[in-house]
Amino acid sequence: MSGHNVIREEWVRILDEFSRDFNGKLARLEVVGTTGAQHVIINHIPFAGMNADLKDDEDTVVVSFLQSNDNIFNHTVSDVKRVSIDDLNGNAARVEIASGDGTTTVFSLHDHE
């Protein structure tokens, strides 16, 4: 990934800004295992937000999607070791969230057009 690593102390602030900037954009979320196998969790669903919880050294990131007017789907990544963000000309963005179990959650946003 050509993005930049976000230092842990900035995860909360940066992910909050990212959420405001890209709220409502169509998203794809996949988990890449230690063997390289990919599992798509979400594809072309509106992004509702992303936040980090650093309390008690839990280091979790929750990614939320709007499935319908009243239904929010949350995907939680535990034991986060690294967060990297890549913004591509304002049209697409990519976030990689690496977990202590060796998996990487790959989140990409695409413009509505």
Residue frames relative to the residue before (quaternion, step in Angstrom):
aa qw qx qy qz dx dy dz
M 1.0000 0.0000 0.0000 0.0000 0.00 0.00 0.00
S 0.3665 -0.7528 0.5104 0.1963 3.56 -0.97 0.84
G 0.4555 0.7026 -0.4355 0.3306 3.60 1.26 0.16
H 0.4855 -0.6456 0.4984 0.3147 3.50 -1.31 -0.15
N 0.4818 -0.6472 0.5102 0.2980 3.55 -1.13 0.74
V 0.2803 -0.7388 0.5925 0.1567 3.54 -1.03 0.87
I 0.4212 -0.7018 0.5023 0.2788 3.59 -0.79 0.96
R 0.6629 -0.5640 0.3271 0.3680 3.56 -1.04 0.87
E 0.6720 0.5226 -0.3024 0.4287 3.59 0.88 -0.89
E 0.6989 0.4490 -0.2528 0.4959 3.59 1.25 -0.35
W 0.4046 0.7468 -0.4647 0.2503 3.63 1.22 -0.17
V 0.6727 0.5082 -0.3151 0.4359 3.60 0.78 -1.00
R 0.7063 0.4687 -0.2663 0.4588 3.59 0.77 -1.04
I 0.6945 0.4829 -0.2847 0.4511 3.59 0.80 -0.99
L 0.6811 0.4731 -0.3039 0.4690 3.61 0.90 -0.82
D 0.5968 0.5386 -0.3612 0.4725 3.59 1.14 -0.55
E 0.6523 0.4963 -0.3052 0.4848 3.61 0.95 -0.86
F 0.6340 0.5357 -0.3184 0.4579 3.57 0.96 -0.90
S 0.6494 0.5268 -0.3043 0.4562 3.58 0.98 -0.88
R 0.6596 0.4928 -0.3072 0.4772 3.60 0.95 -0.85
D 0.6826 0.5130 -0.2888 0.4330 3.58 0.92 -0.90
F 0.8215 0.2711 -0.0976 0.4919 3.59 0.94 -0.86
N 0.3015 0.7722 -0.5080 0.2341 3.61 1.23 0.23
G 0.8108 0.2725 -0.2119 0.4727 3.56 -0.95 0.93
K 0.5362 0.6111 -0.4168 0.4066 3.61 1.21 -0.20
L 0.5383 -0.6154 0.4652 0.3393 3.56 -1.15 0.59
A 0.1469 -0.8341 0.5316 0.0101 3.55 -0.89 0.99
R 0.1585 -0.7197 0.6643 0.1245 3.48 -1.40 0.37
L 0.0355 -0.7842 0.6195 -0.0034 3.56 -0.97 0.88
E 0.0782 0.7847 -0.6109 0.0700 3.53 -0.85 0.98
V 0.2851 -0.7243 0.5999 0.1851 3.52 -1.25 0.49
V 0.1863 -0.7658 0.6100 0.0818 3.54 -0.87 1.06
G 0.3301 -0.7778 0.5102 0.1607 3.55 -0.66 1.17
T 0.7153 -0.4516 0.3254 0.4225 3.52 -1.33 0.08
T 0.6791 0.4618 -0.2887 0.4921 3.61 1.21 -0.44
G 0.5862 -0.5849 0.3636 0.4267 3.58 1.31 -0.08
A 0.4685 0.6697 -0.4480 0.3623 3.59 1.27 -0.09
Q 0.2364 -0.7811 0.5685 0.1040 3.56 -0.99 0.94
H 0.0864 -0.7711 0.6299 0.0336 3.53 -1.06 0.86
V 0.2636 -0.7740 0.5566 0.1469 3.59 -0.51 1.19
I 0.2344 -0.7791 0.5725 0.1021 3.57 -0.80 1.10
I 0.7892 0.0439 0.0456 0.6109 3.57 0.92 -1.04
N 0.0420 0.7862 -0.6164 0.0129 3.57 -1.07 0.70
H 0.8576 -0.0325 -0.0435 0.5114 3.56 -0.75 1.17
I 0.4260 0.6338 -0.5043 0.4031 3.55 0.85 1.10
P 0.5399 -0.6451 0.4186 0.3422 3.66 -0.92 0.79
F 0.4356 -0.6919 0.5320 0.2202 3.53 -1.01 1.00
A 0.1776 -0.8066 0.5583 0.0791 3.59 -0.89 0.96
G 0.7627 -0.3302 0.2024 0.5180 3.62 1.17 -0.30
M 0.1489 -0.7548 0.6329 0.0863 3.52 -1.35 0.34
N 0.0794 0.8076 -0.5817 0.0562 3.57 -0.87 0.90
A 0.3257 -0.7331 0.5711 0.1743 3.51 -1.27 0.55
D 0.1545 -0.7498 0.6369 0.0909 3.54 -1.18 0.71
L 0.0910 -0.8292 0.5515 0.0010 3.55 -0.47 1.24
K 0.4054 0.7335 -0.4668 0.2823 3.58 1.28 -0.06
D 0.8576 0.0935 -0.0912 0.4975 3.53 -1.15 0.75
D 0.5545 -0.6468 0.3637 0.3767 3.58 1.17 0.68
E 0.2903 0.7664 -0.5212 0.2381 3.59 1.10 0.67
D 0.0752 -0.8522 0.5120 0.0767 3.59 1.10 -0.72
T 0.3060 0.7251 -0.5504 0.2786 3.54 0.46 1.28
V 0.1555 -0.7330 0.6517 0.1175 3.52 -1.30 0.52
V 0.1365 -0.7742 0.6151 0.0604 3.57 -0.92 0.98
V 0.1354 -0.7681 0.6242 0.0454 3.54 -0.88 1.07
S 0.1233 -0.8278 0.5469 0.0194 3.59 -0.70 1.11
F 0.1298 -0.7811 0.6103 0.0231 3.53 -1.17 0.82
L 0.3625 -0.7132 0.5588 0.2184 3.57 -1.10 0.73
Q 0.1625 -0.8157 0.5510 0.0670 3.58 -0.34 1.27
S 0.7580 -0.0834 0.0476 0.6452 3.59 1.21 -0.56
N 0.7586 -0.3874 0.2458 0.4626 3.59 -1.24 0.04
D 0.8047 0.2615 -0.1221 0.5188 3.58 1.00 -0.77
N 0.6923 0.4821 -0.2643 0.4673 3.60 1.22 -0.02
I 0.0684 -0.7779 0.6247 -0.0050 3.54 -0.63 1.21
F 0.1957 -0.7506 0.6206 0.1148 3.56 -0.95 0.93
N 0.1192 -0.7928 0.5963 0.0405 3.58 -0.84 1.04
H 0.1147 -0.7526 0.6451 0.0654 3.54 -1.03 0.88
T 0.1544 -0.8101 0.5632 0.0514 3.59 -0.65 1.14
V 0.1461 -0.7474 0.6438 0.0743 3.53 -1.01 0.95
S 0.1858 -0.8086 0.5543 0.0658 3.57 -0.64 1.18
D 0.8329 0.2101 -0.1603 0.4862 3.53 -1.34 0.39
V 0.1133 0.8302 -0.5319 0.1222 3.56 0.93 0.99
K 0.2012 -0.7927 0.5707 0.0739 3.54 -0.94 1.00
R 0.8101 0.0222 0.0266 0.5853 3.59 1.11 -0.68
V 0.0796 -0.7465 0.6586 0.0517 3.53 -1.18 0.77
S 0.0128 -0.7808 0.6242 -0.0235 3.57 -0.84 1.05
I 0.1215 -0.7966 0.5911 0.0366 3.57 -1.03 0.86
D 0.0591 -0.7695 0.6359 0.0057 3.52 -1.09 0.87
D 0.0917 -0.7754 0.6240 0.0298 3.62 -0.76 1.06
L 0.1354 -0.8232 0.5506 0.0301 3.55 -0.62 1.17
N 0.8303 -0.2552 0.1232 0.4799 3.58 -0.21 1.29
G 0.6270 -0.5716 0.3333 0.4112 3.58 1.11 0.54
N 0.6208 0.5682 -0.3415 0.4186 3.61 1.22 -0.11
A 0.7921 0.0239 -0.0033 0.6099 3.57 1.09 -0.57
A 0.0930 -0.7776 0.6189 0.0598 3.52 -1.15 0.56
R 0.1418 -0.7766 0.6108 0.0613 3.51 -1.22 0.57
V 0.0651 -0.7677 0.6371 0.0207 3.52 -1.04 0.87
E 0.1165 -0.7565 0.6385 0.0802 3.56 -1.01 0.83
I 0.0872 -0.7806 0.6188 0.0068 3.53 -0.90 1.05
A 0.1459 -0.8132 0.5617 0.0446 3.57 -0.35 1.27
S 0.2239 -0.7898 0.5648 0.0842 3.54 -0.89 1.04
G 0.6438 -0.5547 0.3836 0.3614 3.55 -1.25 0.47
D 0.6401 0.5276 -0.3347 0.4471 3.60 1.18 -0.39
G 0.6163 -0.5856 0.3291 0.4110 3.58 1.29 0.11
T 0.5820 0.5629 -0.3901 0.4385 3.60 1.23 -0.12
T 0.1922 -0.7481 0.6213 0.1316 3.53 -1.29 0.45
T 0.2499 -0.7382 0.6099 0.1436 3.54 -0.87 1.02
V 0.1262 -0.7964 0.5909 0.0266 3.56 -0.71 1.13
F 0.0793 -0.8034 0.5888 -0.0401 3.51 -0.62 1.25
S 0.0560 0.8054 -0.5888 0.0393 3.59 -0.72 0.99
L 0.2467 -0.7597 0.5924 0.1054 3.50 -1.11 0.85
H 0.1154 -0.7826 0.6098 0.0486 3.53 -1.11 0.76
D 0.5632 -0.6010 0.4490 0.3464 3.53 -1.08 0.74
H 0.6046 -0.5785 0.4148 0.3574 3.58 -1.19 0.59
E 0.6300 0.5718 -0.3366 0.4035 3.59 1.11 -0.61
